[in-house]
């Protein structure tokens, strides 16, 4: 009697880090070993800042050890105190950075199409204690910078963009990282461009770059002068070396993501009850995420039911972002966390599902994901 072969089913995760060939990375490690310069603005750190400034089309890049500390540094660099208006529809690091900085996050509702902060609701949230607005380019999709800038100027507020998703996002041929007083990037392992962990602040003057550099090194301005209460948020040489290697292939990796996104869109647009996230023609995307909205009345199954069915098939999507930050225990008692004030954010958080997307995702795996979504659609 013959035995049937066991078929190994690989889990399909929502993302996987893109790693260079190890043989390409090892020479950088050897140089670090030879230099014995591991951190504190080493040669690879300096090279990566310059390379990113050229690649991203920005004036100044300040590398940091991670994106959350970069957000905190941005708030500190601009002397932000009091209340900061932000979105409840984001990764929790956005509001955590505000709270850790001794400020109070004030949540405002989002736009239904962009998932970004809705400028029309922000002015109602401004009080004498408001000092800044921290919008998020959700999935990299650009916020309405024109309207947000007008509001910030009108009320004398600082505008700090959480651009964690927006690496290499351009609108009308220009980097959206040049918007606002500061923009903050994440280079976490899950991001399109990663340095294992890491992040950066984009600023517009040498003076601000120097202030951020001082703050991320305990406040040291020179060998004997501590200019402010700083923190240790420096990127080390191994992280910087990874960034230099990753940058060589980033365009190719984004092209792969783009083709996967097109594969999804060509099929999913035909399924009633599913809304895909359209990228505006004026925007150059990095295709970091592939979010869909699921209307249970049109689709025949709730978002959470489909999420569970995908898990049953070893496919791990993500309800990104759910729950809302404003629903989390540490923020729930804030007056700005009232669900009645955040109806669009609440609705989107209960419908959104980010499907797997990463350069190594195979067409056969995308086909499997789509076929399951098609199978459970109410005909």
C-alpha positions as CSV (number, residue, x, y, z in Angstrom):
1,X,0.0,0.0,0.0
2,X,1.5,3.3,-1.0
3,X,1.6,6.3,1.3
4,X,0.5,9.7,0.0
5,X,3.1,12.4,0.2
6,X,2.5,15.0,2.9
7,X,2.3,18.5,1.4
8,X,3.9,21.2,3.4
9,X,1.8,24.2,3.7
10,X,3.7,27.4,4.2
11,X,2.2,30.2,6.3
12,X,1.5,33.3,4.3
13,X,2.2,36.3,6.6
14,X,1.0,39.8,6.1
15,X,4.6,40.9,5.4
16,X,8.1,39.6,5.4
17,X,11.3,41.6,5.6
18,X,13.3,42.0,2.5
19,X,16.9,41.0,3.1
20,X,19.9,41.4,0.8
21,X,22.1,38.5,-0.2
22,X,24.3,37.8,2.9
23,X,27.4,37.8,0.7
24,X,26.6,41.4,-0.1
25,X,26.3,42.4,3.5
26,X,29.3,40.6,4.9
27,X,31.9,43.0,3.5
28,X,30.2,45.9,5.4
29,X,30.4,43.9,8.6
30,X,34.1,43.2,8.0
31,X,34.7,46.9,7.5
32,X,32.8,47.7,10.8
33,X,35.0,45.0,12.5
34,X,38.2,46.6,11.1
35,X,37.1,50.2,11.9
36,X,35.9,49.3,15.4
37,X,33.6,52.2,15.1
38,X,30.2,50.8,16.1
39,X,28.1,53.9,16.7
40,X,28.2,57.7,17.3
41,X,28.0,59.0,13.8
42,X,30.2,56.4,12.1
43,X,31.2,56.4,8.4
44,X,28.3,54.2,7.3
45,X,25.9,56.4,9.3
46,X,27.2,59.4,7.5
47,X,27.1,57.7,4.1
48,X,23.5,56.6,4.6
49,X,22.3,60.1,5.5
50,X,23.8,61.5,2.4
51,X,22.5,58.7,0.2
52,X,19.0,59.0,1.6
53,X,19.0,62.8,1.1
54,X,19.8,62.3,-2.6
55,X,17.4,59.3,-3.1
56,X,14.4,60.9,-1.3
57,X,14.9,64.4,-2.6
58,X,15.1,66.0,0.9
59,X,17.5,68.5,2.4
60,X,18.4,66.9,5.7
61,X,18.1,63.4,7.1
62,X,18.7,62.7,10.8
63,X,19.0,58.9,11.3
64,X,17.7,57.4,14.6
65,X,17.7,54.0,16.2
66,X,13.9,53.6,15.6
67,X,10.9,55.4,14.4
68,X,9.2,55.9,17.8
69,X,12.2,57.6,19.3
70,X,12.3,59.7,16.2
71,X,8.7,60.9,16.8
72,X,9.7,61.8,20.4
73,X,12.8,63.6,19.2
74,X,10.7,65.6,16.7
75,X,8.3,66.7,19.5
76,X,11.3,67.6,21.7
77,X,13.1,69.4,19.0
78,X,10.2,71.7,18.4
79,X,9.5,72.2,22.2
80,X,6.0,70.8,21.9
81,X,4.0,70.9,25.1
82,X,0.3,70.7,26.0
83,X,-2.1,69.1,23.4
84,X,-1.3,67.5,20.1
85,X,-4.1,66.8,17.6
86,X,-3.6,63.4,16.0
87,X,-5.5,60.5,14.4
88,X,-7.0,57.5,16.2
89,X,-6.4,55.4,13.1
90,X,-2.7,54.7,13.3
91,X,-0.2,52.4,14.9
92,X,-0.1,53.1,18.6
93,X,3.4,54.5,18.5
94,X,2.0,57.8,17.2
95,X,0.0,58.6,20.3
96,X,2.5,56.8,22.6
97,X,5.3,59.2,21.4
98,X,3.0,62.1,22.3
99,X,2.1,60.8,25.7
100,X,5.8,59.8,26.5
101,X,6.7,63.4,25.7
102,X,4.4,64.7,28.4
103,X,1.8,65.9,25.9
104,X,-1.8,65.0,25.6
105,X,-3.0,63.3,22.3
106,X,-6.3,64.8,21.1
107,X,-8.0,62.5,18.6
108,X,-9.8,63.9,15.5
109,X,-11.8,62.0,12.9
110,X,-10.5,60.8,9.5
111,X,-11.6,61.1,5.9
112,X,-13.5,58.2,4.5
113,X,-11.5,57.9,1.2
114,X,-8.0,58.7,2.4
115,X,-8.1,57.3,6.0
116,X,-6.1,60.4,6.9
117,X,-6.9,63.2,9.4
118,X,-9.9,65.2,8.1
119,X,-8.9,68.9,8.1
120,X,-12.6,69.8,8.4
121,X,-12.8,68.4,11.9
122,X,-9.5,69.7,13.3
123,X,-10.4,73.3,14.2
124,X,-13.2,72.1,16.5
125,X,-10.4,70.3,18.5
126,X,-8.1,73.3,18.9
127,X,-7.9,74.8,22.4
128,X,-5.5,77.3,24.0
129,X,-3.4,74.3,25.1
130,X,-3.0,73.0,21.5
131,X,0.6,73.4,20.2
132,X,0.9,70.9,17.3
133,X,-0.8,68.7,14.8
134,X,0.6,65.2,14.1
135,X,-1.1,63.7,11.1
136,X,-0.2,60.3,9.7
137,X,0.2,59.5,6.0
138,X,-1.8,56.3,6.4
139,X,-0.4,53.5,4.2
140,X,1.8,56.3,2.8
141,X,-1.2,58.0,1.2
142,X,-0.5,61.8,1.4
143,X,-2.5,63.9,3.8
144,X,-4.1,67.1,2.6
145,X,-1.0,69.2,3.3
146,X,-2.4,72.4,1.9
147,X,-5.4,72.5,4.3
148,X,-3.4,71.2,7.2
149,X,-0.7,73.9,6.7
150,X,-3.3,76.6,6.5
151,X,-4.8,75.5,9.8
152,X,-1.4,75.2,11.5
153,X,-0.4,78.7,10.2
154,X,-3.8,80.2,11.3
155,X,-3.4,79.0,14.9
156,X,0.4,79.1,15.2
157,X,0.7,75.4,15.5
158,X,3.6,73.1,14.6
159,X,3.0,70.5,11.9
160,X,4.8,67.1,12.4
161,X,4.0,64.4,10.0
162,X,4.2,60.7,11.1
163,X,5.5,59.5,7.7
164,X,6.3,55.9,8.9
165,X,4.6,54.5,5.9
166,X,5.7,57.1,3.4
167,X,9.2,56.2,2.4
168,X,9.8,57.2,-1.3
169,X,6.2,58.5,-1.7
170,X,6.0,61.4,-4.2
171,X,3.1,63.7,-5.2
172,X,3.3,65.6,-8.4
173,X,7.0,64.5,-8.7
174,X,8.0,65.9,-5.2
175,X,8.6,64.0,-2.0
176,X,5.9,64.4,0.6
177,X,8.6,64.2,3.2
178,X,9.3,67.9,2.6
179,X,6.0,68.8,4.1
180,X,5.4,70.3,7.5
181,X,8.0,71.4,10.1
182,X,9.3,67.9,10.4
183,X,8.5,64.4,8.9
184,X,9.4,61.2,10.7
185,X,10.2,57.9,9.0
186,X,10.3,54.3,10.3
187,X,12.9,51.8,9.0
188,X,11.4,48.9,11.0
189,X,11.8,45.3,9.7
190,X,8.2,45.4,8.4
191,X,8.7,48.5,6.3
192,X,9.5,48.8,2.6
193,X,13.0,50.0,3.4
194,X,14.4,48.5,6.6
195,X,17.6,48.8,8.7
196,X,16.4,46.0,11.0
197,X,15.1,48.7,13.4
198,X,15.6,52.3,12.6
199,X,14.0,55.6,11.7
200,X,14.8,59.2,10.6
201,X,13.6,62.8,10.9
202,X,13.5,64.9,7.8
203,X,14.2,68.6,8.5
204,X,14.8,71.8,6.5
205,X,17.7,73.6,8.0
206,X,21.3,72.9,9.3
207,X,20.3,74.5,12.7
208,X,17.4,72.0,13.2
209,X,19.6,69.1,12.1
210,X,22.2,70.1,14.7
211,X,19.5,70.4,17.4
212,X,18.2,66.9,16.6
213,X,21.7,65.4,16.5
214,X,22.4,66.9,19.9
215,X,19.1,65.6,21.4
216,X,19.6,62.1,20.1
217,X,23.1,62.0,21.7
218,X,22.0,62.8,25.3
219,X,22.0,66.5,24.5
220,X,25.7,66.8,23.9
221,X,26.6,69.7,21.6
222,X,30.3,69.2,21.9
223,X,32.7,67.2,24.1
224,X,31.9,69.2,27.3
225,X,28.6,71.0,26.5
226,X,25.2,69.4,27.2
227,X,22.8,71.8,25.6
228,X,19.5,70.1,26.5
229,X,17.9,67.1,28.1
230,X,18.5,64.6,25.4
231,X,18.2,60.8,25.0
232,X,20.1,58.0,23.3
233,X,18.5,57.5,19.9
234,X,21.5,57.1,17.6
235,X,21.5,54.6,14.8
236,X,24.5,52.2,15.0
237,X,26.8,51.2,12.1
238,X,25.3,47.7,11.5
239,X,21.9,49.3,11.0
240,X,23.3,51.9,8.7
241,X,25.2,49.3,6.7
242,X,22.0,47.4,6.2
243,X,20.4,50.6,4.9
244,X,23.2,51.2,2.4
245,X,22.8,47.6,1.0
246,X,19.0,47.8,1.0
247,X,19.0,51.1,-0.9
248,X,20.7,49.5,-3.9
249,X,17.7,47.3,-4.6
250,X,14.8,49.4,-3.3
251,X,13.4,50.4,-6.7
252,X,13.3,46.7,-7.8
253,X,11.6,45.7,-4.5
254,X,8.9,48.4,-4.9
255,X,8.3,47.3,-8.5
256,X,7.6,43.8,-7.2
257,X,5.2,45.1,-4.7
258,X,3.5,47.2,-7.4
259,X,2.9,44.1,-9.6
260,X,1.4,42.2,-6.6
261,X,-0.9,45.1,-5.9
262,X,-2.1,45.1,-9.5
263,X,-2.7,41.3,-9.4
264,X,-4.9,41.9,-6.3
265,X,-6.7,44.9,-7.8
266,X,-7.5,43.3,-11.2
267,X,-9.5,40.6,-9.4
268,X,-10.8,42.1,-6.2
269,X,-12.5,45.1,-8.0
270,X,-14.9,42.6,-9.5
271,X,-16.2,41.4,-6.0
272,X,-19.1,43.3,-4.6
273,X,-18.8,44.3,-1.0
274,X,-15.0,44.8,-1.3
275,X,-13.5,48.2,-1.8
276,X,-9.9,48.5,-2.7
277,X,-7.7,51.5,-1.8
278,X,-7.1,53.4,-5.0
279,X,-3.8,55.2,-5.5
280,X,-4.2,58.7,-7.1
281,X,-2.5,59.1,-10.5
282,X,-0.5,62.0,-9.2
283,X,1.1,59.9,-6.5
284,X,4.1,57.6,-6.7
285,X,3.4,54.8,-4.2
286,X,5.7,52.4,-2.4
287,X,3.0,49.7,-2.1
288,X,3.8,49.0,1.5
289,X,0.3,47.8,2.3
290,X,-2.7,46.4,0.4
291,X,-5.7,47.4,2.4
292,X,-9.3,46.5,1.5
293,X,-12.6,47.5,3.1
294,X,-15.2,44.8,3.6
295,X,-18.9,45.7,3.6
296,X,-20.6,42.7,5.1
297,X,-23.9,43.5,3.5
298,X,-22.4,43.5,0.0
299,X,-19.9,40.7,0.6
300,X,-21.9,38.3,2.7
301,X,-19.4,38.0,5.5
302,X,-18.0,40.4,8.1
303,X,-14.3,41.5,8.0
304,X,-13.6,39.5,11.2
305,X,-15.2,36.3,9.7
306,X,-13.1,36.6,6.6
307,X,-10.0,37.3,8.7
308,X,-10.7,34.0,10.6
309,X,-11.3,32.1,7.4
310,X,-8.0,33.2,6.0
311,X,-6.2,32.1,9.2
312,X,-7.9,28.7,8.8
313,X,-6.0,28.5,5.4
314,X,-2.7,29.6,7.0
315,X,-3.0,33.1,5.6
316,X,-2.3,35.8,8.2
317,X,-3.8,39.2,7.1
318,X,-4.0,42.1,9.5
319,X,-6.8,44.3,10.8
320,X,-4.6,47.4,10.4
321,X,-5.7,49.6,12.4
322,X,-8.0,47.8,14.8
323,X,-8.8,48.6,17.5
324,X,-8.6,52.4,17.3
325,X,-6.0,53.9,19.5
326,X,-8.8,55.9,21.1
327,X,-10.4,52.6,22.2
328,X,-7.3,51.4,24.0
329,X,-7.5,51.5,27.9
330,X,-4.8,54.1,28.3
331,X,-6.6,56.6,26.0
332,X,-10.2,55.6,26.4
333,X,-11.0,58.1,29.2
334,X,-9.8,61.1,27.1
335,X,-12.7,63.4,26.2
336,X,-11.5,63.2,22.6
337,X,-11.9,59.4,22.6
338,X,-15.7,59.7,22.4
339,X,-16.8,57.3,19.6
340,X,-19.5,59.7,18.6
341,X,-16.8,62.2,17.6
342,X,-14.9,59.6,15.5
343,X,-17.6,57.9,13.4
344,X,-15.6,57.5,10.2
345,X,-12.5,56.2,12.0
346,X,-14.7,53.7,13.9
347,X,-16.4,52.5,10.7
348,X,-13.1,52.1,8.8
349,X,-11.4,50.2,11.7
350,X,-14.2,47.7,11.6
351,X,-14.0,47.1,7.9
352,X,-10.3,47.3,7.0
353,X,-8.1,44.3,6.3
354,X,-4.6,44.5,5.0
355,X,-3.7,41.5,2.8
356,X,-0.2,40.0,2.5
357,X,2.2,41.9,0.3
358,X,5.9,41.7,0.1
359,X,8.4,41.2,-2.8
360,X,8.9,37.4,-2.2
361,X,5.1,36.7,-2.3
362,X,4.6,34.3,-5.1
363,X,1.8,34.6,-7.7
364,X,0.5,31.2,-6.7
365,X,0.1,32.5,-3.1
366,X,-1.7,35.7,-4.2
367,X,-4.0,33.5,-6.3
368,X,-4.7,31.3,-3.2
369,X,-5.6,34.4,-1.2
370,X,-7.9,35.8,-3.9
371,X,-9.6,32.5,-4.5
372,X,-10.5,32.2,-0.8
373,X,-11.9,35.7,-0.8
374,X,-13.9,34.9,-4.0
375,X,-15.1,31.6,-2.5
376,X,-16.7,33.2,0.6
377,X,-18.3,36.0,-1.4
378,X,-22.1,35.8,-1.4
379,X,-23.1,35.1,-5.0
